[in-house]
Amino acid sequence: MKQDKTEAALSDCSKAVELDPNYIRALLRRAELYERTEKLDEALEDYKAVLEKDPSIHQAREACMQLPRQIEERNEKLKKEMLGKLKDLGNLVLRPFGLSTENFQIKQDSSTGSYSINFVQNPNNNR
């Protein structure tokens, strides 16, 4: 029920902004709703649009300083989750061959940013 109300409010705000792109209160409200529903990228866009129209709005200024860090933290968390799932999948595929993802070392070249993968026969002995 609460989510339905939030979605309806988001829709109303979007329609209001569509009709009048300079409607600051609608942009601000939509940014708050995006933030509440963890759509941080969209929230940041709206807060930036609010600041472009009225730089004196403290809430938008503060959000523009905090949201990039929150977005980065969320992205790092998602990246770790994804890598963990890929590792699990890799182990599932490698297990019948007596291998695991621990048998492969991935190193990034700091100058080029490219990666190299090396096979390690006994990964537990090399630690």
N, C-alpha and C positions, 0 to 999 in steps of 0.2 A: 504494500500500500504506500509506504513512504517513498519507495523507489519510483512508483507511478507518479506521485506528486512532483518529485524532483525532475523526472523526465518531462512532465507537462510544463513545469516552470522553465526548464531549459528550452523547450520548444517555443514557449511564449516569448522568452527573451530573444531567441534567434529571429523570430518573426519581427519583433520590434526593431532589432538592429538592422534587419533587412529593409524595413520600411524607412528607417532613419539611422544611417550609419554613425551619426553624431550624437545619438541618444546615449549619453554617458551612464546614466543610472542602469539602463538595460545591459550595457556592456559590463559594468561592474557586477551586477547581479549574476550575469551569466558566468563571469570569471569565478565568482564565489561558488556557484553550483558546479562548475567544472572541477574546481579544487576539491570540493566536498566528495565528488564522485571519482576522485583520483585520476582525472583527465588533466594532468599537470601541464602538458605541452599546450593544450588548448587554453587553459587558464592563463598561462604566461602570455600567450598571444593577445588575449583580451585585455589583460592588465597593461601590456605595452600600448595597445590601442587607446586605452583610457588615458595613459600618461601623455601620449601624443596630442590628445585633445585638451587635456587639462593637467599640466605637470604639478599642480598643487595638491592633488589627491594623495594623501599620505598612505592610505591602504594599498594603492596600486604601486607606489614607489617601494614600499616595504616588501610586497609580494615579488616584485621584479628582482629584488636582492636575494630573497630566500628560495624562490622556486627553482632557479638553475641548480642549486646545490641538491635540493630534493629530487629533481629530475635525474641528476647524475647518480645519486645514491640508489634510486629505483632502477636505473639502467644497469648499474653494477650488480645489484641483487639478481636481476633477471638474467644477466650474463652468466653469473655463477650457477644459477639454477639450470640454465640451458647447457652449460658445459658439463655439469654433473649428470644430466640426462644423456648427453652424448657419450660420456664416459661409460655409463651403464649400458647403453646400446652397444658400444664398442666391445665391452667385456662380454656381452651376450654372444656377439659374433665370433670373438676370438677364443672363447672358452673351449670349444670343441678341438681347437688346435693346441691346447695347453698353454695359451698365451693370455695376456691381459693388457690393458692400456698402460700398465706400469712398465711393460717391456719397451715402450717407446718414449724417448725424451724429445720434447719440443723446445727448441731454442730460437729466440728472436734476435736477428742481427740488428743492433742498435743504430747502425748507420743507414741501412736500407729499409728496415721495418719488415723485411721478409723473414720467413720461418724456415727452419730445417728440422727434419725428423730423423732421429737416430734410433736404431734398434739396440736394445740392451738385453743380453742373454739372461743374466741373473740380476734383476733390478734390486733385490733386497741386499745383495752383497756390495753394491756400489754406493750405499748411503752412508 
